[in-house]
Amino acid sequence: MPIYLHGRTRLLVLDFDAKHGHSPATVDRDVEHCLTLLHACGARTVADRSTSGGRHILIPLAEGTTLTRAEIEPVLRALADRLLSLDITPMFNDRTGCITPPGSRCRDGGFRILDGPLDQAAHTLTIRSPATFWPRFTQLLSTDTDPSNPGRARRPPGARDGAHCARDPARDRAHQRRHPAG
């Protein structure tokens, strides 16, 4: 499913990967943390999961609201600094970026499973998020602390939990593939 039309999107798509060293448990933890942040800003969300443990969160923007990659990029980079399993690549390709929707066949067999009832997902995609969501979310991610985890400062770009540990070059390369510069 294409994300952009003529360089603009009406749907924020978050892709959490259970690969590149991330377990399904890490993905689940990141998704729950992300949903907490999104819902605190008023977002309406649809989520699903693949048979490999990867997950997607779809956030329909308010009616009449469209965003460009340039508008989305700083916000997603700030979010990716908090959530290691978040792959921001699909949202950074405004020409051919796409995402597999709930119910699609998975590469490794089986199908993407919707989190929650189908009628609730249809309602969310119809009603959409309120117009206040994007400005609130942008503001939330521009702060120096993480309100869903009081007392914890936001990680600086490229930092990881346990950054004091020895660096793993393979993991660093995987992180760079998921979070390309520019």
C-alpha positions as CSV (number, residue, x, y, z in Angstrom):
1,M,0.0,0.0,0.0
2,P,1.6,3.3,-1.1
3,I,2.2,5.8,1.7
4,Y,2.5,9.0,-0.3
5,L,0.6,10.5,-3.2
6,H,2.3,13.4,-5.0
7,G,4.8,13.7,-2.2
8,R,2.2,14.1,0.6
9,T,0.7,11.6,3.1
10,R,-2.6,11.4,5.0
11,L,-1.3,8.4,7.0
12,L,1.6,8.2,9.4
13,V,3.0,4.7,9.2
14,L,5.3,3.2,11.9
15,D,7.1,0.0,11.1
16,F,8.7,-2.0,14.0
17,D,11.1,-4.8,12.9
18,A,11.8,-8.0,14.7
19,K,15.1,-8.3,12.9
20,H,18.5,-6.7,13.0
21,G,19.0,-8.0,16.5
22,H,15.5,-7.0,17.8
23,S,13.3,-9.7,19.3
24,P,9.5,-9.8,19.1
25,A,9.5,-8.9,22.8
26,T,11.6,-5.8,22.1
27,V,9.1,-4.9,19.3
28,D,6.1,-5.4,21.6
29,R,7.7,-3.2,24.3
30,D,8.5,-0.4,21.7
31,V,5.0,-0.6,20.2
32,E,3.3,-0.3,23.6
33,H,5.6,2.6,24.5
34,C,4.8,4.3,21.2
35,L,1.1,3.7,21.5
36,T,1.2,5.4,25.0
37,L,2.9,8.4,23.4
38,L,0.5,8.6,20.4
39,H,-2.6,8.2,22.5
40,A,-1.4,10.8,25.0
41,C,-1.4,13.2,22.0
42,G,-4.9,12.2,20.9
43,A,-3.9,9.9,18.0
44,R,-6.3,7.3,16.7
45,T,-4.4,4.2,15.8
46,V,-4.7,0.8,14.0
47,A,-2.0,-1.8,14.8
48,D,-1.2,-5.2,13.4
49,R,1.5,-7.9,13.7
50,S,3.3,-10.2,11.3
51,T,4.2,-13.9,11.9
52,S,7.8,-12.9,12.3
53,G,7.0,-10.6,15.2
54,G,7.2,-7.3,13.4
55,R,4.4,-4.8,13.9
56,H,2.9,-1.7,12.3
57,I,1.0,1.2,13.7
58,L,-1.1,3.3,11.3
59,I,-2.2,6.8,12.3
60,P,-4.7,8.4,10.0
61,L,-4.1,12.2,10.1
62,A,-7.0,14.6,10.5
63,E,-9.3,15.1,7.6
64,G,-7.7,17.7,5.3
65,T,-4.2,17.3,6.9
66,T,-1.4,16.1,4.7
67,L,2.3,16.1,5.5
68,T,5.5,15.9,3.5
69,R,8.6,13.9,4.2
70,A,10.4,17.1,5.3
71,E,7.7,17.8,7.9
72,I,7.7,14.2,9.2
73,E,11.4,13.5,9.2
74,P,12.5,15.4,12.4
75,V,9.6,14.0,14.4
76,L,10.3,10.4,13.3
77,R,14.0,10.7,13.9
78,A,13.2,11.9,17.5
79,L,10.8,8.9,17.9
80,A,13.4,6.5,16.5
81,D,15.9,7.8,19.1
82,R,13.5,6.4,21.8
83,L,12.4,3.2,20.0
84,L,15.2,1.0,18.6
85,S,13.0,-1.4,16.7
86,L,11.4,1.4,14.8
87,D,12.3,1.4,11.1
88,I,11.8,4.9,9.7
89,T,12.7,4.0,6.1
90,P,9.2,3.5,4.7
91,M,8.2,7.0,5.7
92,F,11.4,8.5,4.3
93,N,10.6,7.3,0.7
94,D,8.1,9.8,-0.6
95,R,8.2,8.3,-4.1
96,T,7.9,4.6,-3.6
97,G,7.5,4.1,0.1
98,C,4.8,1.5,1.0
99,I,3.6,-0.7,3.8
100,T,1.8,-4.0,3.9
101,P,-1.7,-3.5,5.4
102,P,-3.4,-5.8,7.9
103,G,-4.5,-9.0,6.4
104,S,-1.7,-9.1,3.8
105,R,0.3,-12.3,3.3
106,C,3.6,-12.3,5.2
107,R,6.9,-13.0,3.5
108,D,7.6,-16.0,5.8
109,G,4.0,-17.4,5.5
110,G,0.8,-16.6,7.2
111,F,-0.9,-13.3,7.3
112,R,-0.6,-9.9,9.1
113,I,-3.0,-10.0,12.0
114,L,-5.0,-6.9,13.1
115,D,-4.8,-6.0,16.8
116,G,-8.4,-5.6,17.7
117,P,-11.7,-5.9,15.8
118,L,-12.0,-5.1,12.1
119,D,-15.0,-2.7,12.7
120,Q,-12.9,-0.7,15.3
121,A,-10.1,-0.4,12.7
122,A,-12.5,0.7,10.0
123,H,-14.0,3.3,12.4
124,T,-10.6,4.6,13.3
125,L,-9.6,5.0,9.6
126,T,-12.9,6.7,8.9
127,I,-13.0,9.1,11.9
128,R,-9.3,9.8,11.7
129,S,-7.1,11.5,14.4
130,P,-8.1,15.0,15.6
131,A,-6.4,18.1,14.1
132,T,-4.6,18.6,17.4
133,F,-2.7,15.3,17.2
134,W,0.2,16.3,14.9
135,P,1.1,19.6,16.7
136,R,0.9,17.9,20.1
137,F,3.0,14.9,19.0
138,T,5.6,17.2,17.4
139,Q,5.8,19.2,20.7
140,L,6.0,16.1,22.8
141,L,9.0,14.7,20.8
142,S,10.8,18.1,20.8
143,T,11.1,18.0,24.6
144,D,14.2,16.8,26.4
145,T,12.4,14.2,28.6
146,D,10.1,11.3,27.9
147,P,6.8,12.0,29.7
148,S,5.8,8.3,29.6
149,N,9.0,7.4,31.5
150,P,9.4,10.3,34.1
151,G,13.0,11.1,35.0
152,R,14.5,9.5,31.9
153,A,16.1,11.9,29.5
154,R,15.5,11.4,25.8
155,R,18.4,9.5,24.3
156,P,20.7,11.6,22.1
157,P,20.7,10.7,18.4
158,G,22.4,7.3,17.9
159,A,22.5,6.5,21.6
160,R,21.1,3.2,22.9
161,D,20.1,2.0,26.3
162,G,23.3,0.6,27.9
163,A,25.4,2.9,25.7
164,H,28.1,2.6,28.3
165,C,28.6,-1.0,27.2
166,A,31.1,-1.9,24.5
167,R,30.0,-1.0,21.0
168,D,28.9,-3.7,18.6
169,P,29.9,-2.8,15.0
170,A,27.3,-5.2,13.5
171,R,24.5,-3.7,15.5
172,D,25.7,-0.2,14.7
173,R,25.6,-1.0,11.0
174,A,22.1,-2.4,11.4
175,H,20.9,0.7,13.2
176,Q,22.4,2.9,10.5
177,R,20.5,0.9,7.8
178,R,17.2,1.4,9.7
179,H,17.9,5.1,10.4
180,P,19.6,6.5,7.4
181,A,21.1,10.0,7.6
182,G,19.6,12.7,5.4
